[in-house]
C-alpha cells in the first residue's frame, strides 16, 4: 500500500489502465477539513454515511437537517446534529466499530465531498467525526434536484420492514432509480461512501437478490471498486426523493470485467454485480421532498 491508495485500489487502477491519472487526482486527498470544506458543509442538508457492524456487513444510511446541522469544529473534527430512525443500523454500529465514511452531496449545485474517519454517536442526536481523509469529487452523473423543506428535514420512522429478498415494490423502485449510494470497506477496515447516478433504469434487477449496474468513467482513483476488489462487503442505499423513505441493502459485490457484457450498458467501462443478504425499508413519517430539475448532462444516452 502507498501513502494514498491501498493495494485493492492500486490493482483496479492498473487493470483499468488509470494509474497515472489516479496518482494525479490522489494529490487532492487531504487529512484536514480545509476552509472550503467547512464553508460547503455548513450549507448542506443531506449526509450519506457508511458503517459496518460486528458481523462485517456494510450498511449505507443517510442523515438530514437544516443547513448548519453539519458543523466543522476544528481542522479534523466535524459535528453532526441529526436524529436517526430507531431501526437504522448506524445507531449501533459505531459502538463496536468507529470507522465511518461520509458523503455530503448538494444535488442542486452538483457538488459532493467525501469525509472518511472515525465517528462517535451519543445515542441521541449528536455524531462527532474525526476526519482522516477529505476530498471532493467531480459533478458527473449527479441529477439536479432541489430540496423543498416545507415538510421539514426530520427523519421520523413510521414503519420499518426487513427482508432477505427484494419484493416487487422494491424491484420497481430500484428499476426506476437514477441515483443510489454505495458503502464499502477497505482491507484495513476503513469505510467509504460514494454516489452513483445514471439514466432511469441504469440499475438492472437480475432476480430478487441480485443487481447489476454499470461503472462509468470517473476520477480514476477507484475508491469504491478498489474496496470491492479487496473486500466484497457492500451496502447500497436508494432514496425515495418524494417522501424521504429509504431502501438499504447489504450484501456482497464483485467487479465484472467482461467487455462484451459491459457493452450491453451504454457508457459502461465495466459492471458491478451485487448479491443481497438483507434489506431494510424505512418509511418516513414526515415527507422530505426533493424536486427534480434535470438529469446530468454526463449521463450516457
C-alpha positions in Angstrom: 0.0 0.0 0.0 1.3 3.5 -0.8 0.6 6.7 1.2 -2.8 7.4 -0.5 -4.1 4.2 -2.0 -4.4 0.6 -0.7 -3.5 -2.5 -2.7 -7.0 -3.0 -3.9 -7.3 0.5 -5.3 -3.8 0.1 -6.9 -4.8 -3.2 -8.5 -8.0 -1.8 -10.1 -6.2 1.3 -11.3 -3.7 -0.9 -13.0 -6.3 -3.2 -14.5 -8.2 -0.2 -15.8 -5.0 1.5 -17.1 -5.6 4.6 -15.0 -2.7 4.5 -12.6 -1.1 7.8 -13.7 -4.4 9.7 -13.6 -5.2 8.3 -10.2 -1.9 9.4 -8.8 -2.6 13.0 -10.0 -6.1 13.1 -8.6 -5.0 11.4 -5.3 -3.0 14.6 -4.5 -6.3 16.3 -3.8 -6.9 14.0 -0.8 -6.3 15.9 2.4 -6.3 14.9 6.1 -7.9 18.1 7.3 -11.2 19.9 6.9 -9.9 22.9 5.0 -11.8 26.2 4.9 -13.6 25.4 1.6 -14.9 22.2 3.1 -16.2 24.0 6.2 -18.0 26.6 4.1 -19.6 23.9 1.9 -20.7 21.7 4.8 -22.4 24.4 6.7 -24.9 24.9 3.8 -25.8 21.2 3.4 -28.9 19.3 4.4 -28.1 15.7 3.4 -25.3 13.4 4.5 -24.7 9.8 3.5 -22.9 7.5 6.0 -21.3 4.1 5.6 -20.7 1.9 8.6 -20.1 -1.8 9.3 -21.5 -4.0 12.1 -19.8 -6.7 14.2 -20.7 -9.2 11.5 -18.7 -7.2 8.9 -21.8 -6.3 6.9 -21.8 -2.9 5.4 -24.8 -0.6 5.5 -25.3 2.8 3.9 -27.5 5.3 5.9 -28.5 9.0 5.5 -28.8 11.9 7.9 -30.7 15.2 7.3 -31.1 18.5 9.0 -31.5 22.2 8.4 -28.4 23.9 7.0 -25.9 24.2 9.9 -26.6 20.6 11.1 -23.0 19.9 9.9 -20.5 22.0 11.8 -16.7 21.9 11.5 -15.3 22.5 15.0 -11.6 22.1 14.1 -9.4 21.1 11.3 -10.0 17.5 12.0 -13.4 17.4 13.7 -17.0 17.5 12.3 -20.1 17.5 14.5 -23.5 16.4 13.1 -26.8 17.1 14.9 -29.5 14.8 13.5 -32.0 12.2 14.7 -31.8 8.8 13.1 -34.8 6.4 12.8 -34.9 3.8 15.5 -34.2 1.0 13.1 -31.2 2.5 11.3 -28.1 0.3 11.7 -25.8 3.3 12.2 -27.2 3.6 15.7 -25.4 0.5 16.9 -22.5 0.1 14.5 -20.3 2.9 15.9 -20.3 1.4 19.4 -18.4 -1.7 18.1 -16.6 -0.1 15.1 -16.0 3.6 15.0 -14.9 3.7 11.3 -17.3 5.8 9.2 -17.4 7.0 5.6 -19.3 10.2 4.8 -20.5 11.8 1.6 -22.0 15.3 1.7 -23.9 15.9 -1.6 -25.6 19.0 -2.9 -27.9 17.9 -5.7 -28.8 21.5 -6.7 -25.2 22.6 -7.3 -23.9 19.1 -8.3 -21.2 19.2 -5.6 -20.1 16.3 -3.4 -17.4 15.8 -0.8 -16.1 12.7 0.9 -15.0 12.6 4.6 -13.7 9.4 6.0 -12.6 8.8 9.6 -13.9 7.7 13.0 -17.2 8.5 14.5 -18.7 8.6 18.0 -22.5 8.6 18.4 -24.0 9.7 21.7 -27.1 7.6 21.2 -29.4 10.6 20.8 -28.7 13.2 18.1 -25.1 14.0 18.1 -22.4 12.4 16.0 -18.8 13.5 16.2 -16.4 12.5 13.4 -12.6 12.8 13.4 -11.5 13.1 9.8 -8.7 11.0 8.2 -9.4 11.8 4.5 -11.2 14.8 3.0 -11.7 15.4 -0.8 -14.1 16.5 -3.4 -15.5 14.6 -6.4 -16.5 15.7 -9.8 -20.1 16.7 -10.7 -20.6 13.9 -13.2 -23.8 11.8 -13.1 -25.5 13.9 -10.3 -29.1 14.6 -11.2 -30.1 18.1 -10.3 -32.7 18.2 -7.5 -33.9 21.0 -5.2 -34.8 20.1 -1.6 -38.2 21.6 -0.6 -38.2 22.0 3.2 -41.9 22.7 3.6 -42.3 19.2 5.0 -39.4 19.6 7.4 -36.0 17.9 7.5 -36.6 15.3 10.2 -36.5 11.6 9.7 -39.2 10.1 11.9 -39.8 6.4 11.4 -43.3 5.4 10.6 -42.6 1.7 9.7 -39.5 -0.4 9.2 -39.6 -3.6 7.0 -36.9 -6.3 7.0 -36.5 -8.9 4.3 -34.0 -11.2 2.7 -35.4 -10.8 -0.8 -36.4 -7.8 -3.0 -40.2 -7.7 -3.2 -42.0 -6.5 -6.3 -42.2 -2.9 -4.9 -38.5 -2.8 -4.2 -37.6 -4.1 -7.6 -39.8 -1.4 -9.2 -38.2 1.2 -7.0 -34.7 0.1 -8.0 -35.6 -0.3 -11.7 -36.7 3.3 -11.9 -33.9 4.8 -9.9 -31.5 7.4 -11.4 -29.4 7.7 -8.2 -28.1 5.5 -5.4 -25.3 5.3 -2.9 -22.6 2.7 -2.2 -20.9 1.9 1.1 -17.7 -0.1 1.0 -14.8 -1.0 3.2 -11.0 -1.2 2.7 -8.8 -4.2 3.7 -7.8 -2.2 6.8 -11.5 -1.6 7.7 -11.7 2.0 6.6 -15.2 2.9 5.4 -16.2 4.9 2.3 -19.5 6.2 0.9 -19.9 7.1 -2.7 -22.6 8.3 -5.2 -23.8 6.5 -8.3 -26.0 8.2 -10.9 -27.3 7.5 -14.4 -30.4 7.5 -16.6 -33.5 5.9 -15.0 -33.2 2.1 -15.3 -29.4 2.1 -15.2 -29.5 -0.5 -12.4 -30.7 -3.9 -13.6 -32.7 -6.2 -11.3 -31.5 -9.6 -12.2 -33.6 -11.5 -9.7 -35.0 -11.0 -6.2 -31.5 -10.9 -4.7 -29.2 -9.8 -7.5 -28.5 -6.3 -9.0 -26.2 -5.4 -11.9 -25.1 -1.8 -12.5 -22.5 0.0 -14.8 -19.4 1.7 -13.7 -18.9 4.8 -15.7 -15.7 6.8 -16.2 -14.9 8.8 -13.1 -11.9 10.2 -11.2 -9.8 7.1 -11.9 -9.0 6.6 -8.2 -11.4 3.6 -7.9 -12.0 4.0 -4.2 -15.2 2.0 -4.3 -14.1 -0.6 -6.8 -10.7 -0.9 -5.0 -12.5 -1.7 -1.8 -14.8 -4.2 -3.5 -11.7 -5.8 -5.1 -10.3 -6.4 -1.7 -13.4 -6.9 0.4 -16.8 -7.7 -1.3 -18.9 -6.5 1.7 -21.1 -3.7 0.4 -24.1 -1.6 1.3 -26.5 0.1 -1.1 -28.9 3.0 -0.4 -31.8 4.0 -2.6 -33.8 7.2 -1.6 -37.4 8.0 -2.4 -37.0 11.6 -3.3 -40.7 12.3 -3.0 -41.1 11.2 0.6 -37.7 10.7 2.2 -38.2 7.0 2.5 -35.1 4.7 2.3 -34.2 1.3 0.9 -31.0 -0.1 2.5 -29.4 -3.3 1.2 -26.4 -5.1 2.5 -24.5 -7.9 0.7 -21.5 -8.6 -1.5 -20.3 -7.1 -4.7 -17.9 -8.2 -7.5 -16.4 -6.4 -10.5 -17.4 -7.8 -13.9 -14.6 -7.1 -16.3 -16.1 -8.8 -19.3 -16.3 -6.1 -22.0 -18.9 -7.9 -24.0 -21.2 -8.0 -21.0 -20.4 -4.3 -20.2 -21.3 -3.3 -23.8 -24.9 -4.0 -23.1 -24.9 -0.9 -20.8 -24.3 2.4 -22.7 -21.3 4.2 -21.4 -20.2 1.4 -19.1 -16.5 0.8 -18.6 -17.2 -2.3 -16.5 -20.0 -3.7 -14.4 -20.6 -4.5 -10.7 -22.8 -7.4 -9.6 -24.4 -7.1 -6.2 -25.8 -10.1 -4.2 -28.1 -9.0 -1.4 -28.1 -10.7 2.0 -30.5 -8.4 3.9 -32.8 -5.5 3.2 -34.2 -2.6 5.4 -37.0 -0.4 4.1 -37.8 2.6 6.3 -40.9 4.7 5.7 -40.5 8.3 6.9 -43.4 9.8 8.9 -42.8 13.3 7.7 -42.3 13.8 3.9 -38.9 15.0 2.8 -39.2 16.1 -0.8 -36.5 16.8 -3.5 -38.0 18.4 -6.6 -36.5 17.0 -9.8 -34.9 19.7 -12.0 -32.8 17.9 -14.7 -30.7 14.9 -15.5 -26.9 15.1 -15.5 -25.5 16.0 -18.9 -22.9 13.3 -18.3 -25.4 10.5 -18.3 -24.9 8.1 -21.1 -27.7 8.2 -23.8 
